[in-house]
Amino acid sequence: MAALQASSITALTRQQRAWVALYSVAAGDKPLPQILEENDVTEADLREHEESWRTMRARRQQHPSRLALAASA
C-alpha cells in the first residue's frame, strides 16, 4: 500500500500535492505534520500555493455543474 501511495504522490506536481494538502488541512482530519509528510510538501509550499488553491476552490463553488460533468465523463 505504501508503494502505491508513493507512486501516486510522485505523479503529481508540487502544486497539486500542495492543493491536496490544503484540502486536508481545511478538512481538519489530521495533524499538519502528518499531512505535510503524506503529501511530500512543506509549509512554505502550502503558503506558495494557497492563493491559487483558494481561487480554484472558489471557482468550483461557483460552478458545481463542472464537477458533475467531469465525474460523468
C-alpha positions as CSV (number, residue, x, y, z in Angstrom):
1,M,0.0,0.0,0.0
2,A,2.8,2.4,0.8
3,A,4.4,1.8,-2.6
4,L,1.1,2.7,-4.2
5,Q,0.8,5.9,-2.2
6,A,4.4,6.9,-3.1
7,S,3.9,6.4,-6.8
8,S,0.7,8.3,-6.7
9,I,2.3,11.2,-4.9
10,T,5.2,11.4,-7.3
11,A,2.9,11.5,-10.3
12,L,1.5,14.9,-9.0
13,T,3.3,18.2,-9.3
14,R,4.4,20.0,-6.1
15,Q,1.5,22.5,-6.7
16,Q,-1.0,19.7,-7.0
17,R,0.3,18.0,-3.8
18,A,0.1,21.3,-2.0
19,W,-3.5,21.6,-3.1
20,V,-4.3,18.1,-1.9
21,A,-2.6,19.0,1.4
22,L,-4.6,22.3,1.7
23,Y,-7.9,20.4,1.2
24,S,-6.7,18.0,4.0
25,V,-5.8,21.0,6.3
26,A,-9.3,22.5,5.6
27,A,-11.0,19.2,6.5
28,G,-9.1,19.2,9.8
29,D,-9.0,15.4,9.9
30,K,-5.2,15.0,10.5
31,P,-2.4,16.9,12.2
32,L,-0.4,19.3,9.9
33,P,2.9,17.3,10.2
34,Q,1.1,14.2,9.0
35,I,-0.5,16.0,6.1
36,L,2.8,17.5,5.1
37,E,4.6,14.1,5.2
38,E,1.9,12.3,3.4
39,N,1.9,14.8,0.5
40,D,5.6,15.4,0.5
41,V,5.2,19.2,0.8
42,T,6.4,21.9,3.3
43,E,4.6,24.7,5.0
44,A,6.3,27.0,2.5
45,D,4.8,25.0,-0.3
46,L,1.3,25.5,1.2
47,R,1.9,29.2,1.6
48,E,3.1,29.5,-2.0
49,H,0.1,27.7,-3.5
50,E,-2.6,28.8,-1.1
51,E,-3.9,31.7,-3.2
52,S,-4.2,29.5,-6.3
53,W,-6.0,26.8,-4.3
54,R,-8.4,29.4,-2.9
55,T,-9.1,30.6,-6.4
56,M,-9.7,27.1,-7.7
57,R,-11.9,26.3,-4.8
58,A,-14.0,29.5,-5.3
59,R,-14.5,28.6,-9.0
60,R,-15.6,25.1,-8.1
61,Q,-18.1,26.5,-5.6
62,Q,-19.5,29.0,-8.2
63,H,-19.8,26.3,-10.9
64,P,-20.7,23.0,-9.2
65,S,-22.0,21.6,-12.5
66,R,-18.4,21.4,-13.8
67,L,-17.7,18.8,-11.2
68,A,-20.7,16.8,-12.3
69,L,-19.7,16.9,-15.9
70,A,-16.1,15.9,-15.1
71,A,-17.4,13.0,-13.0
72,S,-19.7,11.7,-15.7
73,A,-17.0,11.8,-18.4
